[in-house]
């Protein structure tokens, strides 16, 4: 089947096409890793401060279309560094050589190493990566799924602390300070919070914070619905201020989010984390996941 590769210019129409493509692919490929929700977070939060019409998006996204002009394959870099993802409709996997050729001839020319994350059980993609000279580098992430009919939803907080929606205070200064501390990210800004809240998938009731007796935000999480499945959702991100860790605040805010999502018909929620020995794995295991999948990073030196 004939295909053509196309420049991505980050219009709202093209962005929506990518999300629709990924939602369709999610029903066909259980090993799809880059999903529409991640695309939403990528565009409206991670890169909210970039010029939407600037060159960054054109340089770090590329799409392939079939004879009917429908999107059949996607290349995307989450951070524009050495990292990338490839997602392809099963009927078009024969164009993998074309995709790699475009990567080597275009995106990779300014890099010495390129890296891709895949599920550890994605035998098809791993076979193709090995054939291209990629090598397993590290177990990079875990993805846990929680059955909301089985997890514990009750929680307790220290006296004076409570969970509320961020919109009840709209304290952007406290939120920015919290995120900067939780992720050691001094460059985080109010614009990124506002970008997330302006995204089309945003649900105000799932943007939750733990508030101290003094009104300080000390932990937070944000829940989302899966666009392709009304009974599925995910939580991203989760963070606790460095001065308030190991006091149960992350557990409380996640369980409150679980409860709110369950009340709205969600039955399964996913949470991603860094691989062990990342300390967050103790938290996510303690919440009682029904499954856990490993994500592995493959890398290749290029010139």
C-alpha positions in Angstrom: 0.0 0.0 0.0 1.4 3.3 -1.1 2.2 6.0 1.5 3.7 9.5 1.7 5.5 11.2 4.5 4.3 14.6 5.5 5.6 17.6 7.5 3.7 18.3 10.7 3.0 22.0 11.3 1.1 21.7 14.7 -2.2 23.1 13.6 -5.2 22.2 15.7 -6.5 20.1 12.9 -3.3 18.1 12.6 -3.0 17.7 16.3 -6.6 16.3 16.4 -5.7 13.9 13.5 -2.8 12.5 15.6 -5.1 12.0 18.6 -7.7 10.3 16.4 -5.1 8.1 14.8 -3.8 7.0 18.2 -7.3 6.3 19.5 -7.9 4.1 16.6 -4.6 2.4 16.9 -5.3 1.7 20.6 -8.0 -0.7 19.5 -5.7 -2.6 17.2 -2.3 -2.7 18.9 -2.0 -3.6 22.6 1.7 -2.6 22.6 1.0 1.0 21.6 3.0 3.1 24.0 2.5 6.7 22.8 -1.2 7.4 23.2 -3.5 10.4 22.7 -3.4 11.4 26.3 0.4 11.6 26.3 0.1 13.8 23.1 -2.3 16.1 25.0 0.2 16.4 27.9 3.1 16.9 25.4 1.4 19.7 23.6 -0.4 21.6 26.3 1.9 21.1 29.3 5.5 20.0 28.5 5.8 22.4 25.5 3.1 24.9 26.4 5.5 27.8 26.3 6.9 27.0 22.8 5.6 28.9 19.7 2.9 26.6 18.3 3.9 27.6 14.8 7.6 27.5 15.4 10.1 25.0 14.0 10.4 22.8 17.1 7.2 20.9 16.4 8.0 20.5 12.7 11.4 19.1 13.6 10.2 16.6 16.2 7.1 15.2 14.6 6.5 13.5 11.3 3.6 11.6 9.9 2.9 9.1 7.1 -0.4 9.0 5.2 -2.0 6.3 3.1 -3.6 6.6 -0.3 -6.8 8.0 1.3 -4.7 10.7 3.1 -5.5 9.1 6.4 -2.6 9.0 9.0 -1.0 5.5 9.2 2.2 6.1 11.1 3.7 8.6 13.5 7.2 9.6 14.6 7.3 11.9 17.7 10.0 13.0 20.1 8.7 13.8 23.6 11.5 16.2 24.6 13.3 16.9 21.3 16.5 15.4 22.7 17.7 11.9 21.8 14.3 10.4 22.5 11.6 9.3 20.1 8.5 7.0 19.6 7.1 5.3 16.5 3.5 4.2 16.2 2.3 2.4 13.1 -1.1 0.9 12.0 -0.6 -2.9 11.8 -1.5 -3.0 8.1 1.3 -0.5 7.3 4.2 -2.1 9.3 5.9 -2.7 6.0 6.9 1.0 5.9 9.1 0.7 9.0 12.2 0.9 6.6 10.9 4.2 5.2 10.4 5.5 8.7 13.9 4.6 9.8 15.3 6.1 6.6 13.6 9.4 7.3 14.9 9.3 10.9 18.5 8.7 9.9 18.4 11.3 7.0 16.6 14.0 8.9 16.0 14.0 12.7 19.1 12.0 13.7 21.6 14.0 11.7 22.2 16.4 14.7 22.5 13.6 17.2 25.1 11.0 18.1 22.7 8.6 19.9 19.0 8.0 19.5 16.7 6.2 22.0 13.3 4.7 21.9 11.0 3.3 24.6 8.9 0.2 24.0 7.0 -2.3 26.0 9.1 -5.2 27.0 6.6 -7.6 25.4 6.4 -5.7 22.1 8.1 -8.5 20.1 7.3 -7.0 16.7 8.8 -3.6 17.4 11.8 -5.0 19.3 12.6 -7.4 16.3 12.7 -4.4 14.0 14.8 -2.3 16.3 17.4 -5.1 16.7 17.4 -5.4 12.9 18.3 -1.7 12.7 21.2 -2.1 15.1 19.5 -0.9 18.3 20.5 -2.5 21.6 18.7 -2.8 24.9 19.9 0.0 27.2 17.9 -0.1 30.3 14.5 -1.0 32.0 13.3 2.6 32.0 9.7 2.7 33.2 6.8 0.8 34.8 3.2 1.1 33.8 0.7 -0.1 36.4 -3.1 -0.5 36.0 -5.5 -0.3 38.9 -9.0 -1.8 39.1 -11.1 0.9 40.9 -13.5 -1.8 42.1 -10.7 -3.4 44.0 -8.4 -0.7 45.2 -8.6 1.0 48.6 -10.2 4.4 48.4 -10.2 5.5 52.0 -7.4 7.7 53.4 -6.5 9.7 56.4 -4.5 12.9 56.7 -2.7 14.7 59.5 -4.8 17.2 61.4 -5.3 20.4 59.5 -4.4 19.0 56.0 -7.1 18.4 53.4 -7.5 17.5 49.7 -9.2 19.9 47.4 -9.4 20.8 43.7 -6.8 23.2 42.6 -9.5 25.5 41.3 -10.7 26.1 44.8 -7.7 28.3 45.5 -6.1 28.9 42.1 -2.8 29.5 44.0 -0.4 29.3 41.1 2.6 30.4 43.1 2.1 27.5 45.5 1.6 25.1 42.7 4.7 26.2 40.9 6.8 26.0 44.1 5.4 22.5 44.7 6.3 21.2 41.2 9.7 22.8 41.3 10.5 21.0 44.5 8.8 17.7 43.7 10.7 17.2 40.4 13.8 19.3 41.1 12.7 21.5 38.1 13.5 25.1 38.7 12.4 26.0 35.2 8.8 25.1 35.8 6.4 28.1 35.3 2.9 29.2 35.8 2.4 29.2 32.0 2.8 25.4 32.1 0.0 25.0 34.7 -2.2 27.3 32.7 -1.4 25.4 29.5 -2.4 22.1 31.1 -5.7 23.6 32.3 -6.5 24.9 28.8 -6.1 21.5 27.2 -9.3 20.0 25.7 -9.0 16.9 27.8 -8.7 18.7 31.2 -11.1 17.8 34.0 -11.1 20.3 36.8 -12.3 17.9 39.4 -9.2 15.7 38.9 -6.6 18.4 39.4 -6.2 17.8 43.1 -3.9 19.2 45.8 -3.2 18.4 49.5 -3.3 21.7 51.4 -1.5 22.3 54.7 -3.1 24.2 57.6 -1.2 27.3 56.4 -2.7 27.0 52.9 0.4 25.7 51.3 0.1 23.1 48.5 2.3 20.1 49.5 1.2 17.3 47.1 -0.8 17.0 43.9 -2.0 14.8 41.1 -3.9 15.2 37.9 -6.4 12.6 36.6 -7.5 12.3 32.9 -10.1 10.3 31.0 -8.9 8.1 28.1 -10.4 9.5 25.0 -11.0 6.1 23.4 -12.5 4.4 26.4 -15.0 6.1 28.8 -14.2 3.4 31.4 -10.5 4.0 31.4 -8.3 6.8 32.7 -4.8 7.7 33.9 -3.1 9.9 36.5 -0.2 12.1 35.4 1.7 13.7 37.1 1.9 12.9 40.8 4.3 14.9 43.1 5.0 15.7 46.7 7.1 18.7 48.0 10.5 17.5 49.2 9.8 18.8 52.7 6.5 16.8 53.0 7.4 13.3 51.8 6.7 10.0 53.5 3.7 11.3 55.3 1.0 9.7 53.1 0.1 12.8 51.2 0.6 11.3 47.7 -1.4 8.2 48.7 -4.3 10.5 49.9 -4.4 12.6 46.8 -4.3 9.6 44.4 -7.0 7.8 46.3 -9.2 10.9 46.2 -8.6 11.0 42.5 -9.5 7.3 42.2 -12.7 7.9 44.0 -13.7 10.9 41.8 -12.9 9.0 38.6 -14.8 5.9 39.8 -17.9 8.1 40.5 -17.8 9.2 36.9 -17.8 5.7 35.5 -14.0 5.0 35.2 -13.1 1.5 36.1 -9.4 1.2 35.2 -6.7 3.8 35.8 -3.0 3.6 34.8 0.0 5.3 36.4 3.5 5.4 34.9 6.7 5.6 37.0 10.4 5.4 36.6 11.8 1.9 36.9 13.3 0.5 40.1 15.2 1.7 42.2 13.0 4.8 41.8 11.5 5.3 45.2 8.0 6.0 43.7 7.6 2.3 43.0 7.0 1.7 46.7 4.0 4.1 46.6 2.5 2.7 43.4 2.9 -0.9 44.5 1.2 -0.1 47.8 -1.9 1.2 46.0 -2.6 -2.4 44.8 -2.2 -2.5 41.0 -3.8 -5.4 39.1 -1.0 -5.4 36.5 2.4 -4.0 35.9 4.2 -3.8 32.5 7.8 -2.9 31.9 9.0 -0.3 29.4 12.5 -0.8 28.0 14.8 1.7 26.4 16.7 0.7 23.2 19.5 2.9 21.8 21.6 3.2 18.7 24.8 5.2 18.0 24.4 7.3 14.8 26.7 9.7 13.0 
